[in-house]
Amino acid sequence: LKEENVCATGFKAEYMVLEGDPTEYTERLKKLKDIGTIIEGKPDVQNPSIIYSICNTKDIWYFGVLIKRKTDWRKHINKPYSFSNSLCIHIAKTLASVSSKGDKTTKLLDACCGVGTVLLEACYSGLSIEGCDINLKSIKHTTQNLEHYKYTSTVHCMDVKDLTQQYDAAIIDLPYNLYSYSDDVITTNIIESAVKLSARIVIVSKSDIKAAITKSGLKIIDFCTVEKRGRSTFTRSIWVCEKEVQ
């Protein structure tokens, strides 16, 4: 660390305790004191301009700038347009992360984008994503939500079956038969259309769609349920699927 000649004004040092770290409290304080002595510049514990951190995992010591979890993405809760059955932003963010596997080079498609809840979270995370919906009103709301937060994304007003581009992963929040009519045939058609565009599909549904998933040539690799609470309470099923290897 001395060889790096770290210099900062208004810095703070924190010790990050990771799972399995055997370092005692007094030893952690000593290391923080040593770091504070090595860094050139005046510290500011109350209002730091930069925070450095040290941690130990598997007997290897790491030092660097600490980037704490940001929560400003929660501003999307107050997006200009929403539906009563829209995904909450926490689920939307999770869908973007699971579908992309955290790879920001991944090209995503939100096949039934609604008002763009998933698009907002993906754009905030720096992911490349496009949206698609047959409902013109939804597309207008999606566009206005994106513009409100100054995000850029391509949104297609068309049936997913008419798309020809290929994507690394697709997200499908299936219609709830409220603002858009839906039945088993429509559900199967949407999934089969998405399979032609991507090998990895993450699907959200209100009912058991295992048969439709299997019929579409997909293999379920993970599954969970999430309860929606509010004026109307129901359970969403989330299916992480990939194409069966022939």
Secondary structure as UniProt FT lines:
FT   HELIX           2..4
FT   STRAND          11..15
FT   TURN            19..20
FT   HELIX           25..38
FT   STRAND          50..57
FT   TURN            58..59
FT   STRAND          60..65
FT   HELIX           72..78
FT   TURN            84..85
FT   HELIX           89..100
FT   TURN            101..102
FT   TURN            104..105
FT   STRAND          107..110
FT   TURN            111..112
FT   TURN            114..116
FT   HELIX           117..124
FT   TURN            125..126
FT   STRAND          128..133
FT   HELIX           136..148
FT   TURN            149..150
FT   STRAND          155..157
FT   HELIX           160..162
FT   STRAND          169..173
FT   HELIX           184..195
FT   TURN            196..197
FT   STRAND          200..205
FT   HELIX           210..215
FT   TURN            216..217
FT   STRAND          218..228
FT   STRAND          234..243
//
